[in-house]
Amino acid sequence: MEAVRASAAWVASRSSHVTVDLQEIEKVVDQIQGDVPKVEWDYEGIHYFDNGPLTVQYLFVLDALNFCFWPDKDLSYDHLASGLKSALEKDKNALDSDRLQNYTGPQLRQLLNWPRPLPIEEERVRLLHEELKRSFGGQAANLVKSAGNSAATLIELITRHFPGFRDHSLYKGHQVFLYKRAQIFVADLWGAFKGQNYGEFHDINSITIFADYIVPAVLRELGVLKYGSNLSCSIDSNSEIVPGSEEEVEIRACSIYAVEKMRDLISKKFGKQLLSIDIDLWLWSCGVQNMALSHHRTLSIYY
Ligand SMILES: Nc1nc2c(c(CN[C@H]3C=C[C@H](O)[C@@H]3O)cn2[C@@H]2O[C@H](COP(=O)(O)O)[C@@H](O)[C@H]2O)c(=O)[nH]1
């Protein structure tokens, strides 16, 4: 994903609220001796998996809705992943495209077994209604097959056909591509199918980390990201950060840039070629275990 990598670097070189500390990156790299602890996909045991096209459909719906859990302090990604899993276990047709086209907010809540309105619920419903049916015969597996085992092509196809996945922003007049949910869909396929079948991508090393609200908080805790005092105060006091603001774009883009720098350094110093996916999952899993971390709060359908 050259566009993501290049635009993240562009933001990092002009950033004023967030700084990437290269010395701290070096310290982290030395501490881990150039290798990140391996975290297995679905280490939590919350995802649906049957080794076939229904898993692809599940992952597509999961990542169509994989954003903004924090406004409800009891809701988390786990509820979404396990809620969709049990819906499928009860009814194998629950995620068929003709059903997806018609879900209402209350029906989605019921599907996820969630007792009250979901954050940005109308948007979640609208995204479920997006045009899978028209474009790929209703099957996410067809979308994946059309990509010919290329992660970059799959991301291009998703962002071309599904507007909700076009995670980008304007920063100082430039278009910045972040593509969190599109990239995480590829990573989920790769992780679930262990690089085989629907998860086989010859260019899996081209994807970057997934700029959400957890990974930046971990990078900040590690000292790799430094925030200016106004931004630090806003985050530590749980104030909302405006979507599309310089602060928000810098937090996300600098996170991507910092991990790409980490990869480069690991390659130079230790001769190891790590995937951003592996670094991401390690950082993310540390972040979700640390309840005390303050993260930035932005209302967004992108992450
Ligand atoms: N960077 C990154 N962000 C990720 C994930 C995942 C889950 N990936 C699955 C893949 C393998 C494992 O088995 C995981 O289960 C969710 N998120 C984001 O976190 C936030 C939710 O946080 P909280 O509100 O505390 O639940 C929200 O923005 C969500 O989009 C990831 O891997 N990387």
The ligand as an SDF file (V2000), in Angstrom:
LIG
                    3D

 33 36  0  0  0  0  0  0  0  0999 V2000
   -4.6770   -1.8760   14.9010 N   0  0  0  0  0  0  0  0  0  0  0  0
   -5.6000   -2.7750   15.1590 C   0  0  0  0  0  0  0  0  0  0  0  0
   -6.8270   -2.3860   15.5730 N   0  0  0  0  0  0  0  0  0  0  0  0
   -7.7500   -3.3220   15.8360 C   0  0  0  0  0  0  0  0  0  0  0  0
   -7.5020   -4.6910   15.7110 C   0  0  0  0  0  0  0  0  0  0  0  0
   -8.6890   -5.3600   16.0690 C   0  0  0  0  0  0  0  0  0  0  0  0
   -8.9610   -6.8140   16.1500 C   0  0  0  0  0  0  0  0  0  0  0  0
   -8.1930   -7.5950   15.2500 N   0  0  0  0  0  0  0  0  0  0  0  0
   -8.2470   -9.0220   15.4250 C   0  0  0  0  0  0  0  0  0  0  0  0
   -7.2330   -9.6790   14.6050 C   0  0  0  0  0  0  0  0  0  0  0  0
   -6.5660  -10.6360   15.2910 C   0  0  0  0  0  0  0  0  0  0  0  0
   -6.9360  -10.6720   16.6900 C   0  0  0  0  0  0  0  0  0  0  0  0
   -7.4740  -11.8970   17.0200 O   0  0  0  0  0  0  0  0  0  0  0  0
   -7.9000   -9.4770   16.8260 C   0  0  0  0  0  0  0  0  0  0  0  0
   -9.1030   -9.7860   17.4470 O   0  0  0  0  0  0  0  0  0  0  0  0
   -9.6140   -4.3650   16.3900 C   0  0  0  0  0  0  0  0  0  0  0  0
   -9.0280   -3.1670   16.2560 N   0  0  0  0  0  0  0  0  0  0  0  0
   -9.5260   -1.8380   16.6000 C   0  0  0  0  0  0  0  0  0  0  0  0
   -9.3510   -1.6510   17.9980 O   0  0  0  0  0  0  0  0  0  0  0  0
  -10.3410   -0.7400   18.4600 C   0  0  0  0  0  0  0  0  0  0  0  0
  -11.2410   -1.4470   19.4530 C   0  0  0  0  0  0  0  0  0  0  0  0
  -10.7080   -1.4550   20.7050 O   0  0  0  0  0  0  0  0  0  0  0  0
  -11.6990   -1.7100   21.9610 P   0  0  0  0  0  0  0  0  0  0  0  0
  -12.6350   -0.5090   21.9750 O   0  0  0  0  0  0  0  0  0  0  0  0
  -10.7580   -1.7840   23.1470 O   0  0  0  0  0  0  0  0  0  0  0  0
  -12.4030   -2.9870   21.6810 O   0  0  0  0  0  0  0  0  0  0  0  0
  -11.1830   -0.3520   17.2460 C   0  0  0  0  0  0  0  0  0  0  0  0
  -10.6500    0.8020   16.6370 O   0  0  0  0  0  0  0  0  0  0  0  0
  -10.9790   -1.5670   16.3580 C   0  0  0  0  0  0  0  0  0  0  0  0
  -11.2510   -1.2700   15.0090 O   0  0  0  0  0  0  0  0  0  0  0  0
   -6.2020   -5.1080   15.2880 C   0  0  0  0  0  0  0  0  0  0  0  0
   -5.8640   -6.2810   15.1460 O   0  0  0  0  0  0  0  0  0  0  0  0
   -5.3050   -4.1040   15.0340 N   0  0  0  0  0  0  0  0  0  0  0  0
  1  2  1  0
  2  3  2  0
  2 33  1  0
  3  4  1  0
  4  5  2  0
  4 17  1  0
  5  6  1  0
  5 31  1  0
  6  7  1  0
  6 16  2  0
  7  8  1  0
  8  9  1  0
  9 10  1  0
  9 14  1  0
 10 11  2  0
 11 12  1  0
 12 13  1  0
 12 14  1  0
 14 15  1  0
 16 17  1  0
 17 18  1  0
 18 19  1  0
 18 29  1  0
 19 20  1  0
 20 21  1  0
 20 27  1  0
 21 22  1  0
 22 23  1  0
 23 24  2  0
 23 25  1  0
 23 26  1  0
 27 28  1  0
 27 29  1  0
 29 30  1  0
 31 32  2  0
 31 33  1  0
M  END
$$$$
